[in-house]
Amino acid sequence: MNDRPEVELANRNGRLHPAQRGALLDLTFWLTAAVVITGLVVTVSLALVATTAGEVLGTVVPLLAITGWFAFVCWRRLADAFGGRLAVVTGWTHDFGTARLTDEYPIGLHRSPEGFKSLESFTLRAGGRTYPLERKLRERIRPEQVNTVLIAPRSKVLINVLPA
């Protein structure tokens, strides 16, 4: 999906291609949306049966605050998915191997070795944040060269990696 010419062209222009919306509207988004809907239903139900102000303050207000937080998380994903602009970090990509990642380079790669009950995993650090690096993106990045990393600005999700 990320290697199609029209996707790469959109990304090089700092925009999210519609084919990439699935990276933001994934299982995490839908589970969060389900929590928001459930929270609203439970909050309204409790508000309707509450008989005192104490019941409202003690149960309804905290539930509404928690539901509001999950709604904010959903809004950030939706705004990134349909707002279309991406944060772009371009620069030298250093492969730290298994050493600790630092912000010495614009983009850093880290490998966590395979261990007892764990698989080898890769992370990428760009723009002061660390992101898990899935296999498809790991295959696209070129260590010890200049790369471009594209990130959804509100939800902080790694969208694509382009060799520069």
N, C-alpha and C positions, 0 to 999 in steps of 0.2 A: 504494500500500500504506500509506504513512504518513499519508494524508489520509482514511482511513476513520474514521468516528466512534468506533468501539470501540477503534481503535488510539490515537487522540488522547486518549480518556478514560483508557485505561491509562497512557499517557505522562504525562498531567497529574497522575496519582496516583503518579508516580515508578516505574512498573513497565514492564517490557518486555512487549509483547504477543507471543503465540506467532507471529504472522505476521511479526514482525521478526527472528526467529532466523536467518534467512538472511543478515542483515547480519553476523552473527558466525560462522556456520558456512558461510563462503564458500570460494572456491578456495584462499585462503591457509591456512585451517584444514585443509582436506583434504590439501593438499600437505605441510603440517607433520605431520599424522597419518601420512602415508605415509613420511616420513623417520623418524618414531619407530618404526614397525613394521619398516622396513628396518634401522634401527640396532640394534634388539633381535635380529633374526635374525642379522645379521652378528656382533654381540657374542657371542651364544651359540655360534655356529659357531666363532669364533676361540677362545673359552674351551675348547671341547671338543677342539680340535686343539693347543692350547698344551702344550708339554712342560716349560717352565721357568717359574719365577716372574717372571723378567725379561720373558718374552713376554707374560705376563698384565698386568704393570704397564705395559709399554711400549705395548701395543695395546688390550687389553680395557678397562682403567680409563679412558683418555682417551675411547674410543668410548662407553663407558657414561655418562661425564660429559656429552658432547655430546648424546647421546640423551636424557638426563635433562632438559637445558635445553629441548629441543624438546617433550618431554612436558609440562613446566611451562607452556609457551606454549599448548599444546592445552588443558590443564586450565583456564587462565584464560578462554579463549574458551567452553569448556563451562560453567564456573561462571557466567559472565555470561549465557549463553543460557538456562540452566535455573534460575538463581538469581532472575532476574527484576527485581531492583532496579536503578535507574539513578541516576547522579549527575546532579543538576539544577543548572544555572547560569542564573539569571534576572537580567536587567538591561538597561540601555541598550546598544544596539548601534550602534557608530560605524563608519561606512564610511571607512576610511583611504585608499581609492582605491589608488594605486600607491605611496603612502608606506609607510615601515616600520611594521609592527605593534608596538604597545606594550601594556602592561597598564593603561593609563590608564583604560580603560573595561572593564566586566565582559565584554563581548563585542565583538570587533573583526573587521571584514571587510577582506580585502586582495585586490586584483586584480593578477595578473601579466600585463602586456600581451602581446599576440601578438607574437612576434618571429621571427627567422630559425630555421626548423625547430622552432618551438614554437607551441602553441596557447595562447590565453588561458586562464588558470586562476584559480581562486578558492580562498582559504583562510580559515578562521575561527579565531579565537583566543578561547578561553574557559577559565577555571580554570587559567591559566598554561601551557596547551598549545596547539599549533597543529595544526589538522586540515585535510586536503583537503576541499573543499566540492563535492560532486557536484551536478550540474545540478538534480535534483529538490529537494534541500534549499536550494539557492541561490534557487530560485523561491519558496520558502516564507518565507524570512527577510525581515524588514522593516527596512531600514537606518534609522537615526535614530529608532528607536522601541524599546520594551521587547520583548524576545524571551526565550524559554526554550530552552536548548540541553540536550539529553539525551545522556548519554555512558555507555557501558558502563564501570563503574568499574575492573574488573581489567584488561581488555584495551585500554582507552583508545580505543575505537572510537566515532565520532560516529554516533548512532542516529537522531536526529530534531531538527528545529527547529520550534518552535511560536511563532507570534506571540502575545504575551501580551495 
